[in-house]
């Protein structure tokens, strides 16, 4: 499965967060698209509308398990997608900002 390290991500990379609502509300990467894995198939159209046409979808969850499942699904659909290894836990450990919906500092649940 295609995988990328948090430290390899650039500021303009398209990020899809597949964690559940309570996890997202506690804190997330600014600018990420949020579609919980539990709603992913039903809301798939939101991703195809938001994702860059010729770009890669970087899929993230808490630690990498759920995002791996979604990444495999997207690759099967012909979408250029990669799993973000270590997820939001590693995102926070590397010092990348975690925010709430109102832009205040958040945390990884």
N, C-alpha and C positions, 0 to 999 in steps of 0.2 A: 504494500500500500504506500502511495506517495506520502511522505512525511517531511515536515520542516520544523526547525527549532525556533523557539520564541525569539532568540537572539538574531535570527536571520530575517525576521519580518521588518519591513520598512513602513514608515508612517502612512503611506497611501495604499497599502495592501488591503484588499477587501476581506473583511473578517466576519464570519458567520458564527454566532454564539448559540449553541444548541442546549444550554442549560435550562432548567426550569425557572418559572417566574420568580420564586423566592430567592434563588441564587442570583439571578439577574438584578433584582432590586437591591440586594446587598452590595453589589458592585460589579462593574464590567469595564471592558475596554471602550474608551470613547470612540464613537463612530461605528461600532459594530452593529450588524443587523441581528436582531434577536428572534429566533424561531425555535421554541422548545422542541426537543426530540419527540415528545409525546404528541405534538401537533404538526410535525414536519411534513408528513405526506399530504395532509389536508391543506397546508399553507405553502406548498411547494411553489406555486405561482408567484408568491411574494419574492422568493429568492430569484427566480428567473427574470423578474422585472428589475430587481435592484442590482443584481450582479453585473459586473462589466462584461460586455460581449466578448472581448478578446483577452480577458484577464483570468486570473486564477482565484478560486474561492478557497480561503484559508478557514478551516473549520476548527472551532475550539469548544471545549467543555471544561469541566473542573480539572480532570487529570489526563484525559486523552482517550478514554474508552468509548463514551457515547459519540464523540466527534469522529472516531475511527469508523463506527457503524455508518454514520451519515456520509463520511467521505467515500466509503465503498459504494454506497447507494448512488451518490452523485457521479462517480466515475462510471458506473454501469449505465447511467443516463447520458453519457458522453460529455459531461461537464469536467473541465479542468479543475480539479479539487485536490487539496492536500490537507492532511491531518496535522494540527499543531501539537507537537510532542510535549507532554508535560502540562498542557492546558493552562488554565487561569492560575493554578497554584504556582507554576513555574513563572508565568507572566509576572505575578506579584513578587516572587522571590528575586527576579532579575531587576526589580525597581521600576518596571513599567507602570504607568498610572492606572489606578482602578478607581472608577467614579460611579456615583449614583445618577439617577435620571436628572437630578437638578444640578449636576456638575460638581457636587461636593465629594470629598474623598470617601471611597467605599472600601470594602474588603471582600475577600473570596470566602464564600460560605461553603 
